[in-house]
Amino acid sequence: MSSNIKITRICQFCDADFTARTTVTKYCSHKCASRAYKQRTRNRNIEKSVAETVQVISVKKIELQAKEFLSINEASELLNVSRWTISRAIAADRLKAVRMGKRVIIRRKDIDQLFT
């Protein structure tokens, strides 16, 4: 049994007016439906990628917070400042550091004491 319903709707993808034959039609054409599906899939993949990136960053921060000794790069990542800012703090004796060969090692406790 078919009905002769004709409803004027607005396409959810292209915002064009069209005449729908059912009450659940959302798109004006197969082309708009396909494009909307691709857009939803693309957005879902982007959200998944962003969530994975946030997770990797948070794991990295947790690992840095667990370390007792840090390099200049690790200290700058932990504090969200540049390497030069850490180097200037060491040069100004605001942050204690030990030079072992070419590496500079900073104690985690010394970084914590900067803010107390």
MARLOZA-995803 format. One record per atom (N, C-alpha, C): residue number from 1; chain; atom name; x, y, z. Coordinates in steps of 0.05 Angstrom, whole numbers, plus 32768, in hexadecimal, padded with zeros to 4 digits. Example, Ala and Ser with C-alpha at 12.3 -4.5 7.8 and 13.67 -1.06 7.14 Angstrom:
<sites>
<site milum="1" drenza="A" gudren="N" x="8108" y="7F8E" z="809C"/>
<site milum="1" drenza="A" gudren="CA" x="80F6" y="7FA6" z="809C"/>
<site milum="1" drenza="A" gudren="C" x="8108" y="7FBE" z="809C"/>
<site milum="2" drenza="A" gudren="N" x="8101" y="7FD3" z="808E"/>
<site milum="2" drenza="A" gudren="CA" x="8111" y="7FEB" z="808F"/>
<site milum="2" drenza="A" gudren="C" x="8102" y="8001" z="809D"/>
</sites>
This chain:
<sites>
<site milum="1" drenza="A" gudren="N" x="8011" y="7FE8" z="8000"/>
<site milum="1" drenza="A" gudren="CA" x="8000" y="8000" z="8000"/>
<site milum="1" drenza="A" gudren="C" x="8012" y="8019" z="8000"/>
<site milum="2" drenza="A" gudren="N" x="800E" y="802A" z="7FEE"/>
<site milum="2" drenza="A" gudren="CA" x="801E" y="8042" z="7FEC"/>
<site milum="2" drenza="A" gudren="C" x="800C" y="805B" z="7FF1"/>
<site milum="3" drenza="A" gudren="N" x="8019" y="8070" z="7FF8"/>
<site milum="3" drenza="A" gudren="CA" x="800A" y="8088" z="7FFD"/>
<site milum="3" drenza="A" gudren="C" x="8013" y="809E" z="7FEA"/>
<site milum="4" drenza="A" gudren="N" x="8003" y="80B1" z="7FE7"/>
<site milum="4" drenza="A" gudren="CA" x="8009" y="80C7" z="7FD5"/>
<site milum="4" drenza="A" gudren="C" x="8010" y="80E0" z="7FE5"/>
<site milum="5" drenza="A" gudren="N" x="8020" y="80DC" z="7FFA"/>
<site milum="5" drenza="A" gudren="CA" x="8029" y="80F3" z="800B"/>
<site milum="5" drenza="A" gudren="C" x="803D" y="8103" z="7FFC"/>
<site milum="6" drenza="A" gudren="N" x="803A" y="811D" z="7FFD"/>
<site milum="6" drenza="A" gudren="CA" x="804E" y="812F" z="7FF2"/>
<site milum="6" drenza="A" gudren="C" x="8053" y="8145" z="8006"/>
<site milum="7" drenza="A" gudren="N" x="806B" y="8145" z="8012"/>
<site milum="7" drenza="A" gudren="CA" x="8071" y="8158" z="8027"/>
<site milum="7" drenza="A" gudren="C" x="8089" y="8169" z="801D"/>
<site milum="8" drenza="A" gudren="N" x="8087" y="8182" z="8021"/>
<site milum="8" drenza="A" gudren="CA" x="809E" y="8194" z="801A"/>
<site milum="8" drenza="A" gudren="C" x="80B1" y="8194" z="8032"/>
<site milum="9" drenza="A" gudren="N" x="80CA" y="818C" z="802C"/>
<site milum="9" drenza="A" gudren="CA" x="80DE" y="818A" z="8041"/>
<site milum="9" drenza="A" gudren="C" x="80F7" y="819A" z="8038"/>
<site milum="10" drenza="A" gudren="N" x="8109" y="819D" z="804B"/>
<site milum="10" drenza="A" gudren="CA" x="8123" y="81AA" z="8045"/>
<site milum="10" drenza="A" gudren="C" x="8139" y="8195" z="8049"/>
<site milum="11" drenza="A" gudren="N" x="814A" y="8193" z="8035"/>
<site milum="11" drenza="A" gudren="CA" x="8160" y="817F" z="8036"/>
<site milum="11" drenza="A" gudren="C" x="8173" y="8186" z="804D"/>
<site milum="12" drenza="A" gudren="N" x="817A" y="8172" z="805D"/>
<site milum="12" drenza="A" gudren="CA" x="818B" y="8177" z="8074"/>
<site milum="12" drenza="A" gudren="C" x="81A9" y="817B" z="806C"/>
<site milum="13" drenza="A" gudren="N" x="81AF" y="8175" z="8053"/>
<site milum="13" drenza="A" gudren="CA" x="81CB" y="8179" z="804A"/>
<site milum="13" drenza="A" gudren="C" x="81CE" y="8193" z="803B"/>
<site milum="14" drenza="A" gudren="N" x="81BD" y="8198" z="8026"/>
<site milum="14" drenza="A" gudren="CA" x="81C1" y="81AF" z="8015"/>
<site milum="14" drenza="A" gudren="C" x="81AD" y="81C5" z="801A"/>
<site milum="15" drenza="A" gudren="N" x="819A" y="81C1" z="802C"/>
<site milum="15" drenza="A" gudren="CA" x="8186" y="81D5" z="8033"/>
<site milum="15" drenza="A" gudren="C" x="8174" y="81DE" z="801C"/>
<site milum="16" drenza="A" gudren="N" x="8171" y="81CC" z="8009"/>
<site milum="16" drenza="A" gudren="CA" x="815E" y="81D2" z="7FF3"/>
<site milum="16" drenza="A" gudren="C" x="8143" y="81C7" z="7FF9"/>
<site milum="17" drenza="A" gudren="N" x="812E" y="81D4" z="7FEE"/>
<site milum="17" drenza="A" gudren="CA" x="8113" y="81CB" z="7FF2"/>
<site milum="17" drenza="A" gudren="C" x="810E" y="81B4" z="7FDE"/>
<site milum="18" drenza="A" gudren="N" x="80FF" y="819F" z="7FE8"/>
<site milum="18" drenza="A" gudren="CA" x="80F8" y="8189" z="7FD6"/>
<site milum="18" drenza="A" gudren="C" x="80DE" y="817D" z="7FE0"/>
<site milum="19" drenza="A" gudren="N" x="80D2" y="816D" z="7FCF"/>
<site milum="19" drenza="A" gudren="CA" x="80B9" y="8160" z="7FD6"/>
<site milum="19" drenza="A" gudren="C" x="80BF" y="8143" z="7FDD"/>
<site milum="20" drenza="A" gudren="N" x="80B9" y="813C" z="7FF6"/>
<site milum="20" drenza="A" gudren="CA" x="80BE" y="8121" z="8000"/>
<site milum="20" drenza="A" gudren="C" x="80A4" y="8110" z="7FFD"/>
<site milum="21" drenza="A" gudren="N" x="80A8" y="80F6" z="7FF9"/>
<site milum="21" drenza="A" gudren="CA" x="8092" y="80E4" z="7FF7"/>
<site milum="21" drenza="A" gudren="C" x="808D" y="80D4" z="8010"/>
<site milum="22" drenza="A" gudren="N" x="809F" y="80D6" z="8023"/>
<site milum="22" drenza="A" gudren="CA" x="809C" y="80CA" z="803D"/>
<site milum="22" drenza="A" gudren="C" x="80A1" y="80DF" z="8053"/>
<site milum="23" drenza="A" gudren="N" x="809A" y="80D8" z="806B"/>
<site milum="23" drenza="A" gudren="CA" x="809E" y="80EB" z="8081"/>
<site milum="23" drenza="A" gudren="C" x="80B9" y="80EA" z="808E"/>
<site milum="24" drenza="A" gudren="N" x="80CA" y="80D6" z="8085"/>
<site milum="24" drenza="A" gudren="CA" x="80E4" y="80D3" z="8091"/>
<site milum="24" drenza="A" gudren="C" x="80FB" y="80DB" z="807F"/>
<site milum="25" drenza="A" gudren="N" x="80F5" y="80E4" z="8066"/>
<site milum="25" drenza="A" gudren="CA" x="8109" y="80EC" z="8053"/>
<site milum="25" drenza="A" gudren="C" x="8118" y="8105" z="805D"/>
<site milum="26" drenza="A" gudren="N" x="8133" y="8103" z="805D"/>
<site milum="26" drenza="A" gudren="CA" x="8143" y="8119" z="8067"/>
<site milum="26" drenza="A" gudren="C" x="8152" y="8128" z="8051"/>
<site milum="27" drenza="A" gudren="N" x="8157" y="811B" z="803B"/>
<site milum="27" drenza="A" gudren="CA" x="8168" y="8127" z="8026"/>
<site milum="27" drenza="A" gudren="C" x="8159" y="8128" z="800B"/>
<site milum="28" drenza="A" gudren="N" x="8160" y="813B" z="7FFB"/>
<site milum="28" drenza="A" gudren="CA" x="8152" y="8140" z="7FE2"/>
<site milum="28" drenza="A" gudren="C" x="8159" y="812C" z="7FCC"/>
<site milum="29" drenza="A" gudren="N" x="8171" y="8120" z="7FCE"/>
<site milum="29" drenza="A" gudren="CA" x="817A" y="810D" z="7FBA"/>
<site milum="29" drenza="A" gudren="C" x="818D" y="80F9" z="7FC5"/>
<site milum="30" drenza="A" gudren="N" x="8193" y="80E5" z="7FB5"/>
<site milum="30" drenza="A" gudren="CA" x="81A6" y="80D1" z="7FBD"/>
<site milum="30" drenza="A" gudren="C" x="81C2" y="80DE" z="7FC0"/>
<site milum="31" drenza="A" gudren="N" x="81C8" y="80F1" z="7FB0"/>
<site milum="31" drenza="A" gudren="CA" x="81E1" y="80FF" z="7FB0"/>
<site milum="31" drenza="A" gudren="C" x="81E5" y="810D" z="7FCB"/>
<site milum="32" drenza="A" gudren="N" x="81D1" y="811B" z="7FD5"/>
<site milum="32" drenza="A" gudren="CA" x="81D2" y="8129" z="7FEF"/>
<site milum="32" drenza="A" gudren="C" x="81D4" y="8115" z="8006"/>
<site milum="33" drenza="A" gudren="N" x="81C6" y="80FF" z="8004"/>
<site milum="33" drenza="A" gudren="CA" x="81C7" y="80EA" z="8018"/>
<site milum="33" drenza="A" gudren="C" x="81E3" y="80DE" z="801A"/>
<site milum="34" drenza="A" gudren="N" x="81F0" y="80D9" z="8003"/>
<site milum="34" drenza="A" gudren="CA" x="820B" y="80CE" z="8002"/>
<site milum="34" drenza="A" gudren="C" x="821F" y="80E2" z="800E"/>
<site milum="35" drenza="A" gudren="N" x="821C" y="80FB" z="8006"/>
<site milum="35" drenza="A" gudren="CA" x="822F" y="8110" z="8010"/>
<site milum="35" drenza="A" gudren="C" x="822C" y="8113" z="802F"/>
<site milum="36" drenza="A" gudren="N" x="8213" y="8112" z="8038"/>
<site milum="36" drenza="A" gudren="CA" x="820E" y="8115" z="8055"/>
<site milum="36" drenza="A" gudren="C" x="821B" y="80FD" z="8064"/>
<site milum="37" drenza="A" gudren="N" x="8218" y="80E5" z="8058"/>
<site milum="37" drenza="A" gudren="CA" x="8224" y="80CD" z="8064"/>
<site milum="37" drenza="A" gudren="C" x="8242" y="80D0" z="8066"/>
<site milum="38" drenza="A" gudren="N" x="824E" y="80D9" z="8050"/>
<site milum="38" drenza="A" gudren="CA" x="826B" y="80DC" z="804F"/>
<site milum="38" drenza="A" gudren="C" x="8274" y="80F1" z="8064"/>
<site milum="39" drenza="A" gudren="N" x="8265" y="8107" z="8067"/>
<site milum="39" drenza="A" gudren="CA" x="826B" y="811C" z="807A"/>
<site milum="39" drenza="A" gudren="C" x="826A" y="8111" z="8097"/>
<site milum="40" drenza="A" gudren="N" x="8255" y="8101" z="809D"/>
<site milum="40" drenza="A" gudren="CA" x="8252" y="80F5" z="80B7"/>
<site milum="40" drenza="A" gudren="C" x="8269" y="80E2" z="80BD"/>
<site milum="41" drenza="A" gudren="N" x="8271" y="80D2" z="80A9"/>
<site milum="41" drenza="A" gudren="CA" x="8287" y="80BF" z="80AC"/>
<site milum="41" drenza="A" gudren="C" x="82A1" y="80CE" z="80B1"/>
<site milum="42" drenza="A" gudren="N" x="82A5" y="80E3" z="80A1"/>
<site milum="42" drenza="A" gudren="CA" x="82BD" y="80F4" z="80A4"/>
<site milum="42" drenza="A" gudren="C" x="82BF" y="8100" z="80C0"/>
<site milum="43" drenza="A" gudren="N" x="82A9" y="810B" z="80C9"/>
<site milum="43" drenza="A" gudren="CA" x="82A8" y="8117" z="80E4"/>
<site milum="43" drenza="A" gudren="C" x="82AD" y="8103" z="80FA"/>
<site milum="44" drenza="A" gudren="N" x="82A2" y="80EB" z="80F7"/>
<site milum="44" drenza="A" gudren="CA" x="82A6" y="80D6" z="810A"/>
<site milum="44" drenza="A" gudren="C" x="82C3" y="80CE" z="810C"/>
<site milum="45" drenza="A" gudren="N" x="82D0" y="80CC" z="80F4"/>
<site milum="45" drenza="A" gudren="CA" x="82ED" y="80C5" z="80F4"/>
<site milum="45" drenza="A" gudren="C" x="82FE" y="80DB" z="8100"/>
<site milum="46" drenza="A" gudren="N" x="82F7" y="80F4" z="80FB"/>
<site milum="46" drenza="A" gudren="CA" x="8306" y="810A" z="8107"/>
<site milum="46" drenza="A" gudren="C" x="8303" y="810A" z="8125"/>
<site milum="47" drenza="A" gudren="N" x="82EB" y="8106" z="812F"/>
<site milum="47" drenza="A" gudren="CA" x="82E7" y="8104" z="814C"/>
<site milum="47" drenza="A" gudren="C" x="82F7" y="80ED" z="8159"/>
<site milum="48" drenza="A" gudren="N" x="82F8" y="80D7" z="814B"/>
<site milum="48" drenza="A" gudren="CA" x="8307" y="80C0" z="8155"/>
<site milum="48" drenza="A" gudren="C" x="8325" y="80C6" z="8156"/>
<site milum="49" drenza="A" gudren="N" x="832F" y="80D4" z="8141"/>
<site milum="49" drenza="A" gudren="CA" x="834B" y="80DB" z="8140"/>
<site milum="49" drenza="A" gudren="C" x="8352" y="80EF" z="8156"/>
<site milum="50" drenza="A" gudren="N" x="8341" y="8103" z="815B"/>
<site milum="50" drenza="A" gudren="CA" x="8345" y="8116" z="8170"/>
<site milum="50" drenza="A" gudren="C" x="8346" y="8109" z="818B"/>
<site milum="51" drenza="A" gudren="N" x="8333" y="80F6" z="8190"/>
<site milum="51" drenza="A" gudren="CA" x="8332" y="80E8" z="81A9"/>
<site milum="51" drenza="A" gudren="C" x="834C" y="80D7" z="81AE"/>
<site milum="52" drenza="A" gudren="N" x="8356" y="80CA" z="8198"/>
<site milum="52" drenza="A" gudren="CA" x="836F" y="80BB" z="819B"/>
<site milum="52" drenza="A" gudren="C" x="8386" y="80CD" z="81A1"/>
<site milum="53" drenza="A" gudren="N" x="8387" y="80E5" z="8194"/>
<site milum="53" drenza="A" gudren="CA" x="839D" y="80F8" z="8198"/>
<site milum="53" drenza="A" gudren="C" x="839C" y="8102" z="81B5"/>
<site milum="54" drenza="A" gudren="N" x="8385" y="8108" z="81BF"/>
<site milum="54" drenza="A" gudren="CA" x="8383" y="8112" z="81DB"/>
<site milum="54" drenza="A" gudren="C" x="838C" y="80FC" z="81EE"/>
<site milum="55" drenza="A" gudren="N" x="8385" y="80E4" z="81E8"/>
<site milum="55" drenza="A" gudren="CA" x="838D" y="80CE" z="81FA"/>
<site milum="55" drenza="A" gudren="C" x="83AB" y="80CA" z="81FA"/>
<site milum="56" drenza="A" gudren="N" x="83B8" y="80CC" z="81E2"/>
<site milum="56" drenza="A" gudren="CA" x="83D5" y="80C9" z="81E1"/>
<site milum="56" drenza="A" gudren="C" x="83E3" y="80DF" z="81F0"/>
<site milum="57" drenza="A" gudren="N" x="83D9" y="80F8" z="81ED"/>
<site milum="57" drenza="A" gudren="CA" x="83E5" y="810F" z="81FB"/>
<site milum="57" drenza="A" gudren="C" x="83E2" y="810C" z="8219"/>
<site milum="58" drenza="A" gudren="N" x="83CB" y="8103" z="8222"/>
<site milum="58" drenza="A" gudren="CA" x="83C7" y="8100" z="823F"/>
<site milum="58" drenza="A" gudren="C" x="83D8" y="80EA" z="824A"/>
<site milum="59" drenza="A" gudren="N" x="83DC" y="80D4" z="823B"/>
<site milum="59" drenza="A" gudren="CA" x="83EE" y="80BF" z="8245"/>
<site milum="59" drenza="A" gudren="C" x="840A" y="80C9" z="8246"/>
<site milum="60" drenza="A" gudren="N" x="8412" y="80D9" z="8232"/>
<site milum="60" drenza="A" gudren="CA" x="842D" y="80E4" z="8232"/>
<site milum="60" drenza="A" gudren="C" x="8432" y="80F6" z="824B"/>
<site milum="61" drenza="A" gudren="N" x="841D" y="8107" z="8251"/>
<site milum="61" drenza="A" gudren="CA" x="841F" y="8119" z="8268"/>
<site milum="61" drenza="A" gudren="C" x="8422" y="8109" z="8282"/>
<site milum="62" drenza="A" gudren="N" x="8412" y="80F3" z="8284"/>
<site milum="62" drenza="A" gudren="CA" x="8413" y="80E3" z="829C"/>
<site milum="62" drenza="A" gudren="C" x="842E" y="80D6" z="829F"/>
<site milum="63" drenza="A" gudren="N" x="843A" y="80CC" z="8289"/>
<site milum="63" drenza="A" gudren="CA" x="8455" y="80C1" z="828A"/>
<site milum="63" drenza="A" gudren="C" x="8469" y="80D6" z="8293"/>
<site milum="64" drenza="A" gudren="N" x="8467" y="80EE" z="8289"/>
<site milum="64" drenza="A" gudren="CA" x="847A" y="8103" z="8291"/>
<site milum="64" drenza="A" gudren="C" x="8477" y="810A" z="82AE"/>
<site milum="65" drenza="A" gudren="N" x="845E" y="810A" z="82B8"/>
<site milum="65" drenza="A" gudren="CA" x="845A" y="8110" z="82D4"/>
<site milum="65" drenza="A" gudren="C" x="8465" y="80FB" z="82E7"/>
<site milum="66" drenza="A" gudren="N" x="8467" y="80E2" z="82DD"/>
<site milum="66" drenza="A" gudren="CA" x="8471" y="80CC" z="82ED"/>
<site milum="66" drenza="A" gudren="C" x="8490" y="80CC" z="82EE"/>
<site milum="67" drenza="A" gudren="N" x="849D" y="80D8" z="82DB"/>
<site milum="67" drenza="A" gudren="CA" x="84BA" y="80D8" z="82DB"/>
<site milum="67" drenza="A" gudren="C" x="84C6" y="80EA" z="82F1"/>
<site milum="68" drenza="A" gudren="N" x="84DC" y="80E1" z="82FC"/>
<site milum="68" drenza="A" gudren="CA" x="84E9" y="80F0" z="8311"/>
<site milum="68" drenza="A" gudren="C" x="84FD" y="8104" z="8305"/>
<site milum="69" drenza="A" gudren="N" x="850A" y="80FD" z="82EE"/>
<site milum="69" drenza="A" gudren="CA" x="851D" y="810F" z="82E1"/>
<site milum="69" drenza="A" gudren="C" x="8514" y="8114" z="82C5"/>
<site milum="70" drenza="A" gudren="N" x="8516" y="812D" z="82BC"/>
<site milum="70" drenza="A" gudren="CA" x="850C" y="8135" z="82A1"/>
<site milum="70" drenza="A" gudren="C" x="8522" y="8143" z="8292"/>
<site milum="71" drenza="A" gudren="N" x="8520" y="8141" z="8277"/>
<site milum="71" drenza="A" gudren="CA" x="8531" y="8151" z="8266"/>
<site milum="71" drenza="A" gudren="C" x="8524" y="816C" z="8262"/>
<site milum="72" drenza="A" gudren="N" x="8531" y="817E" z="8254"/>
<site milum="72" drenza="A" gudren="CA" x="8526" y="8198" z="824E"/>
<site milum="72" drenza="A" gudren="C" x="850D" y="8195" z="823D"/>
<site milum="73" drenza="A" gudren="N" x="850E" y="8184" z="8229"/>
<site milum="73" drenza="A" gudren="CA" x="84F7" y="817F" z="8217"/>
<site milum="73" drenza="A" gudren="C" x="84DF" y="8175" z="8227"/>
<site milum="74" drenza="A" gudren="N" x="84E4" y="8161" z="8239"/>
<site milum="74" drenza="A" gudren="CA" x="84CE" y="8156" z="8249"/>
<site milum="74" drenza="A" gudren="C" x="84C3" y="816A" z="825C"/>
<site milum="75" drenza="A" gudren="N" x="84D4" y="817A" z="8268"/>
<site milum="75" drenza="A" gudren="CA" x="84CA" y="818F" z="827A"/>
<site milum="75" drenza="A" gudren="C" x="84BA" y="81A4" z="826B"/>
<site milum="76" drenza="A" gudren="N" x="84C2" y="81AB" z="8253"/>
<site milum="76" drenza="A" gudren="CA" x="84B3" y="81BF" z="8244"/>
<site milum="76" drenza="A" gudren="C" x="8497" y="81B3" z="823C"/>
<site milum="77" drenza="A" gudren="N" x="8496" y="819A" z="8235"/>
<site milum="77" drenza="A" gudren="CA" x="847C" y="818D" z="822F"/>
<site milum="77" drenza="A" gudren="C" x="846A" y="818C" z="8247"/>
<site milum="78" drenza="A" gudren="N" x="8476" y="8186" z="825E"/>
<site milum="78" drenza="A" gudren="CA" x="8467" y="8184" z="8277"/>
<site milum="78" drenza="A" gudren="C" x="845B" y="819F" z="827F"/>
<site milum="79" drenza="A" gudren="N" x="846A" y="81B4" z="827C"/>
<site milum="79" drenza="A" gudren="CA" x="8461" y="81CF" z="8284"/>
<site milum="79" drenza="A" gudren="C" x="8454" y="81DE" z="826E"/>
<site milum="80" drenza="A" gudren="N" x="8453" y="81D4" z="8256"/>
<site milum="80" drenza="A" gudren="CA" x="8448" y="81E1" z="823E"/>
<site milum="80" drenza="A" gudren="C" x="8455" y="81FC" z="8239"/>
<site milum="81" drenza="A" gudren="N" x="8470" y="81FC" z="823A"/>
<site milum="81" drenza="A" gudren="CA" x="8480" y="8214" z="8234"/>
<site milum="81" drenza="A" gudren="C" x="8495" y="820C" z="8220"/>
<site milum="82" drenza="A" gudren="N" x="84A3" y="821F" z="8215"/>
<site milum="82" drenza="A" gudren="CA" x="84B8" y="8218" z="8202"/>
<site milum="82" drenza="A" gudren="C" x="84D2" y="820F" z="8210"/>
<site milum="83" drenza="A" gudren="N" x="84E3" y="8202" z="8200"/>
<site milum="83" drenza="A" gudren="CA" x="84FD" y="81F9" z="820A"/>
<site milum="83" drenza="A" gudren="C" x="850D" y="8211" z="8214"/>
<site milum="84" drenza="A" gudren="N" x="850B" y="8228" z="8205"/>
<site milum="84" drenza="A" gudren="CA" x="851A" y="8240" z="820D"/>
<site milum="84" drenza="A" gudren="C" x="8511" y="824A" z="8228"/>
<site milum="85" drenza="A" gudren="N" x="84F8" y="8248" z="822E"/>
<site milum="85" drenza="A" gudren="CA" x="84EF" y="8252" z="8248"/>
<site milum="85" drenza="A" gudren="C" x="84FB" y="8241" z="825E"/>
<site milum="86" drenza="A" gudren="N" x="84FD" y="8227" z="825B"/>
<site milum="86" drenza="A" gudren="CA" x="850A" y="8215" z="826E"/>
<site milum="86" drenza="A" gudren="C" x="8527" y="821C" z="8270"/>
<site milum="87" drenza="A" gudren="N" x="8535" y="8220" z="825A"/>
<site milum="87" drenza="A" gudren="CA" x="8551" y="8227" z="825A"/>
<site milum="87" drenza="A" gudren="C" x="8556" y="8242" z="8268"/>
<site milum="88" drenza="A" gudren="N" x="8545" y="8255" z="8263"/>
<site milum="88" drenza="A" gudren="CA" x="8548" y="826F" z="8271"/>
<site milum="88" drenza="A" gudren="C" x="8544" y="826D" z="828F"/>
<site milum="89" drenza="A" gudren="N" x="8531" y="825C" z="8297"/>
<site milum="89" drenza="A" gudren="CA" x="852C" y="8257" z="82B4"/>
<site milum="89" drenza="A" gudren="C" x="8544" y="824A" z="82C1"/>
<site milum="90" drenza="A" gudren="N" x="8551" y="8238" z="82B2"/>
<site milum="90" drenza="A" gudren="CA" x="856A" y="822B" z="82BC"/>
<site milum="90" drenza="A" gudren="C" x="8580" y="8240" z="82BE"/>
<site milum="91" drenza="A" gudren="N" x="8584" y="8250" z="82A9"/>
<site milum="91" drenza="A" gudren="CA" x="8599" y="8264" z="82A9"/>
<site milum="91" drenza="A" gudren="C" x="8595" y="8279" z="82BF"/>
<site milum="92" drenza="A" gudren="N" x="857C" y="827F" z="82C6"/>
<site milum="92" drenza="A" gudren="CA" x="8576" y="8293" z="82DA"/>
<site milum="92" drenza="A" gudren="C" x="8575" y="8287" z="82F6"/>
<site milum="93" drenza="A" gudren="N" x="857C" y="826E" z="82F9"/>
<site milum="93" drenza="A" gudren="CA" x="857C" y="825F" z="8312"/>
<site milum="93" drenza="A" gudren="C" x="8561" y="825D" z="8320"/>
<site milum="94" drenza="A" gudren="N" x="854C" y="8260" z="8310"/>
<site milum="94" drenza="A" gudren="CA" x="8531" y="825B" z="831B"/>
<site milum="94" drenza="A" gudren="C" x="852A" y="823E" z="831A"/>
<site milum="95" drenza="A" gudren="N" x="8539" y="822E" z="830A"/>
<site milum="95" drenza="A" gudren="CA" x="8534" y="8211" z="8308"/>
<site milum="95" drenza="A" gudren="C" x="854F" y="8204" z="8309"/>
<site milum="96" drenza="A" gudren="N" x="8551" y="81F0" z="831B"/>
<site milum="96" drenza="A" gudren="CA" x="856A" y="81E2" z="831E"/>
<site milum="96" drenza="A" gudren="C" x="856C" y="81CC" z="8309"/>
<site milum="97" drenza="A" gudren="N" x="8584" y="81C9" z="82FE"/>
<site milum="97" drenza="A" gudren="CA" x="8588" y="81B4" z="82EA"/>
<site milum="97" drenza="A" gudren="C" x="85A5" y="81AB" z="82EC"/>
<site milum="98" drenza="A" gudren="N" x="85A9" y="8192" z="82E3"/>
<site milum="98" drenza="A" gudren="CA" x="85C4" y="8187" z="82E3"/>
<site milum="98" drenza="A" gudren="C" x="85CB" y="8180" z="82C6"/>
<site milum="99" drenza="A" gudren="N" x="85E3" y="8187" z="82BE"/>
<site milum="99" drenza="A" gudren="CA" x="85ED" y="8181" z="82A3"/>
<site milum="99" drenza="A" gudren="C" x="85FD" y="8167" z="82A5"/>
<site milum="100" drenza="A" gudren="N" x="85F5" y="8153" z="8295"/>
<site milum="100" drenza="A" gudren="CA" x="8603" y="813A" z="8293"/>
<site milum="100" drenza="A" gudren="C" x="860C" y="8136" z="8276"/>
<site milum="101" drenza="A" gudren="N" x="8624" y="813E" z="8271"/>
<site milum="101" drenza="A" gudren="CA" x="862E" y="813E" z="8255"/>
<site milum="101" drenza="A" gudren="C" x="861F" y="8155" z="8246"/>
<site milum="102" drenza="A" gudren="N" x="8611" y="814D" z="8231"/>
<site milum="102" drenza="A" gudren="CA" x="8602" y="8161" z="8222"/>
<site milum="102" drenza="A" gudren="C" x="85E5" y="8163" z="822B"/>
<site milum="103" drenza="A" gudren="N" x="85DC" y="8150" z="823C"/>
<site milum="103" drenza="A" gudren="CA" x="85C1" y="8150" z="8245"/>
<site milum="103" drenza="A" gudren="C" x="85BD" y="8161" z="825E"/>
<site milum="104" drenza="A" gudren="N" x="85A6" y="816C" z="8261"/>
<site milum="104" drenza="A" gudren="CA" x="859F" y="817B" z="8278"/>
<site milum="104" drenza="A" gudren="C" x="8588" y="816C" z="8286"/>
<site milum="105" drenza="A" gudren="N" x="858C" y="8166" z="829F"/>
<site milum="105" drenza="A" gudren="CA" x="8578" y="8156" z="82AE"/>
<site milum="105" drenza="A" gudren="C" x="856C" y="8168" z="82C4"/>
<site milum="106" drenza="A" gudren="N" x="8551" y="8168" z="82C6"/>
<site milum="106" drenza="A" gudren="CA" x="8542" y="8178" z="82D9"/>
<site milum="106" drenza="A" gudren="C" x="8532" y="8165" z="82EB"/>
<site milum="107" drenza="A" gudren="N" x="8534" y="816A" z="8305"/>
<site milum="107" drenza="A" gudren="CA" x="8525" y="815A" z="8318"/>
<site milum="107" drenza="A" gudren="C" x="8508" y="8163" z="8318"/>
<site milum="108" drenza="A" gudren="N" x="84F6" y="8150" z="831A"/>
<site milum="108" drenza="A" gudren="CA" x="84D9" y="8156" z="831A"/>
<site milum="108" drenza="A" gudren="C" x="84D2" y="8167" z="8332"/>
<site milum="109" drenza="A" gudren="N" x="84DF" y="8162" z="8349"/>
<site milum="109" drenza="A" gudren="CA" x="84DA" y="8171" z="8361"/>
<site milum="109" drenza="A" gudren="C" x="84E1" y="818F" z="835D"/>
<site milum="110" drenza="A" gudren="N" x="84F6" y="8195" z="834E"/>
<site milum="110" drenza="A" gudren="CA" x="84FE" y="81B0" z="8349"/>
<site milum="110" drenza="A" gudren="C" x="84E9" y="81BF" z="8338"/>
<site milum="111" drenza="A" gudren="N" x="84DD" y="81B0" z="8325"/>
<site milum="111" drenza="A" gudren="CA" x="84C7" y="81BC" z="8315"/>
<site milum="111" drenza="A" gudren="C" x="84AF" y="81C2" z="8326"/>
<site milum="112" drenza="A" gudren="N" x="84A8" y="81AF" z="8338"/>
<site milum="112" drenza="A" gudren="CA" x="8492" y="81B3" z="834B"/>
<site milum="112" drenza="A" gudren="C" x="8497" y="81CB" z="835D"/>
<site milum="113" drenza="A" gudren="N" x="84B0" y="81CF" z="8365"/>
<site milum="113" drenza="A" gudren="CA" x="84B6" y="81E5" z="8378"/>
<site milum="113" drenza="A" gudren="C" x="84B4" y="8201" z="836A"/>
<site milum="114" drenza="A" gudren="N" x="84B4" y="8201" z="8350"/>
<site milum="114" drenza="A" gudren="CA" x="84B1" y="821B" z="8342"/>
<site milum="114" drenza="A" gudren="C" x="8496" y="8228" z="8349"/>
<site milum="115" drenza="A" gudren="N" x="8482" y="8218" z="834E"/>
<site milum="115" drenza="A" gudren="CA" x="8467" y="8222" z="8352"/>
<site milum="115" drenza="A" gudren="C" x="845F" y="8223" z="836F"/>
<site milum="116" drenza="A" gudren="N" x="8471" y="821E" z="8382"/>
<site milum="116" drenza="A" gudren="CA" x="846A" y="8220" z="839E"/>
<site milum="116" drenza="A" gudren="C" x="8478" y="8236" z="83AB"/>
</sites>
